[in-house]
Amino acid sequence: MDRSDSETDPTKEVKLVMSGDAHKDQTYFLAHLSQAQLSGLTFPIGGLPKSQIREIAAAAGLPNAARKDSQGICFLGKVKFSEFIAGHLGERPGALVELESGERIGTHRGFWFHTIGQRQGLGLSGGPWYVCAKDTDANVVYITRDYYSVDKERNAFRVGAFNWTSGAPPPVTAEGWVMGYGAGVGDHG
């Protein structure tokens, strides 16, 4: 979060920027916040890489300094992701369909439990199986064993409910908007 001028002048724009550790960055969780919401947030260690945060924690004698990195969502604590989602969105069983054959292979608890590329938690044998597409209107999750094949090249994506945290989109270049992952990418508000 960049608030250099906004702390003294509330009319200045607050920018949501990537953390100091590009591999641990999770600013996408904040992407739907408004300027008013962002202006009330402070991330005092957001600009530091994880290794430096661990050094500071060890020097301060904090018990979590050497704790293993979590693979889940940190704010959930010991609550499983699937339990969190079920508690907030409920369950709506639907078909797990093999993309190549159109055959129903199993049943899922609700498309919102699954992300594209997911391999874990499908409860199917004969895999590995990957989630490759979702039909949210029909509540169908499409799966494949051949996720990385050339015919499934990913060169486009759809975006819905887009939020420019600055309040307006950046200027469009001949290439469109630059989006992506890594240092120097996506610093457009």
C-alpha positions in Angstrom: 0.0 0.0 0.0 1.5 3.3 -1.0 0.1 6.2 1.2 3.0 8.7 0.9 0.7 11.7 0.3 -2.6 10.3 1.4 -1.8 10.4 5.1 -1.6 14.1 5.1 -4.1 14.8 2.3 -7.2 12.6 2.2 -8.0 13.7 -1.4 -4.8 11.9 -2.6 -5.2 8.5 -4.2 -4.1 5.4 -2.3 -2.4 2.8 -4.5 -2.5 -0.9 -3.9 0.9 -2.3 -4.8 2.5 -5.7 -4.7 4.3 -6.8 -1.5 8.0 -6.8 -1.1 8.1 -10.6 -1.7 6.7 -11.3 -5.2 6.5 -15.0 -4.5 4.4 -14.5 -1.3 2.3 -11.6 -2.6 -1.4 -11.9 -1.9 -2.6 -8.4 -2.7 -5.2 -9.9 -5.0 -7.3 -10.5 -1.9 -7.6 -6.7 -1.6 -8.4 -6.0 -5.2 -12.1 -5.3 -4.7 -11.6 -2.7 -2.0 -12.6 0.9 -2.7 -10.4 4.0 -2.3 -12.2 4.7 1.0 -11.6 1.2 2.3 -7.9 1.2 1.2 -7.3 4.6 2.8 -8.0 3.0 6.2 -5.5 0.2 5.9 -1.9 -0.1 7.0 0.5 -2.9 6.3 3.6 -2.1 8.3 5.6 -5.0 7.0 4.1 -5.3 3.5 7.2 -4.0 1.8 9.5 -6.5 3.4 10.4 -10.0 1.9 9.4 -13.0 4.0 13.1 -13.8 4.8 13.6 -10.4 6.4 10.4 -10.7 8.4 11.6 -14.1 9.7 14.9 -12.5 10.7 13.2 -9.7 12.6 10.9 -12.2 14.3 13.8 -14.4 15.4 15.7 -11.4 16.7 12.6 -10.4 18.8 12.3 -14.0 20.1 8.9 -14.5 18.6 7.7 -18.2 18.8 6.5 -18.2 15.2 9.8 -17.1 13.6 10.6 -20.5 12.3 7.1 -21.7 11.7 6.5 -23.6 8.4 4.9 -21.5 5.7 1.2 -22.1 5.4 -0.3 -23.3 2.1 -3.7 -22.1 3.0 -5.3 -18.8 3.5 -3.6 -17.2 6.5 -6.7 -15.5 8.0 -8.6 -18.8 8.3 -6.3 -20.1 10.9 -7.0 -23.8 11.5 -10.3 -23.7 9.6 -10.1 -25.7 6.4 -10.8 -23.7 3.2 -13.7 -26.1 2.2 -15.3 -25.6 5.6 -15.0 -21.8 5.3 -16.5 -21.8 1.8 -19.3 -24.2 2.8 -20.2 -22.0 5.8 -20.4 -18.9 3.7 -21.7 -20.2 0.3 -23.3 -23.5 1.2 -23.2 -26.5 -1.0 -24.9 -27.2 -4.4 -23.9 -30.6 -5.8 -23.2 -30.7 -9.5 -21.5 -32.8 -12.2 -17.8 -33.4 -12.6 -17.5 -34.0 -16.4 -14.5 -35.2 -18.3 -13.8 -32.5 -20.9 -12.6 -34.8 -23.7 -15.5 -37.3 -23.5 -18.3 -35.3 -22.0 -18.8 -38.2 -19.6 -20.0 -37.6 -16.0 -17.2 -38.9 -13.8 -18.4 -37.8 -10.4 -20.1 -35.2 -8.3 -18.8 -32.0 -6.7 -20.2 -30.0 -3.8 -20.4 -26.7 -5.7 -18.3 -25.1 -8.4 -17.1 -22.4 -6.0 -15.0 -25.1 -4.2 -12.8 -25.5 -7.3 -10.3 -23.4 -9.2 -8.9 -23.9 -12.7 -5.8 -26.0 -12.5 -6.8 -27.6 -9.2 -5.7 -31.2 -8.7 -6.4 -31.9 -5.1 -9.7 -32.6 -3.4 -11.6 -34.0 -6.4 -12.1 -37.4 -4.8 -11.6 -39.3 -8.1 -9.5 -42.4 -8.9 -7.6 -43.0 -12.1 -6.0 -39.5 -12.1 -4.3 -37.2 -11.7 -7.4 -35.2 -12.6 -7.3 -31.4 -13.1 -10.1 -28.8 -13.1 -9.9 -27.2 -16.6 -13.1 -25.3 -16.9 -16.4 -24.4 -15.1 -19.9 -23.7 -16.3 -21.2 -21.7 -13.4 -24.7 -21.4 -14.8 -25.1 -25.1 -15.1 -23.0 -25.8 -12.0 -20.7 -28.2 -14.0 -17.0 -28.6 -13.3 -15.0 -29.9 -16.2 -11.9 -32.1 -15.5 -9.1 -33.6 -17.6 -6.1 -35.8 -17.1 -4.2 -33.9 -19.8 -4.2 -30.4 -18.4 -0.8 -29.4 -19.8 -1.3 -30.5 -23.4 -0.7 -28.1 -26.3 -4.3 -28.1 -27.3 -5.2 -26.5 -24.0 -2.9 -23.5 -24.4 -3.9 -20.6 -22.2 -3.6 -17.4 -24.1 -6.7 -15.6 -23.0 -8.9 -15.2 -19.9 -12.2 -13.7 -18.9 -12.6 -11.1 -16.2 -15.8 -10.2 -14.4 -16.6 -7.5 -11.8 -13.4 -5.7 -12.5 -12.3 -3.1 -10.0 -9.7 -0.4 -10.8 -8.6 0.5 -7.3 -7.7 4.0 -8.5 -11.3 4.6 -9.6 -10.5 4.6 -13.3 -8.7 2.3 -15.7 -5.2 3.2 -16.8 -4.6 4.3 -20.4 -4.9 1.5 -22.9 -1.8 0.8 -25.0 -1.7 -1.0 -28.4 -1.2 -4.2 -26.3 -4.1 -3.5 -24.0 -3.6 -3.4 -20.3 -0.5 -5.0 -18.8 -1.4 -7.6 -16.2 0.6 -10.4 -14.8 2.7 -11.7 -12.0 6.1 -10.6 -10.8 8.3 -7.6 -10.2 7.3 -4.5 -12.1 4.1 -6.0 -13.5 0.6 -4.7 -12.9 1.6 -1.4 -11.2 -1.4 0.3 -12.8 -3.7 1.0 -9.8 
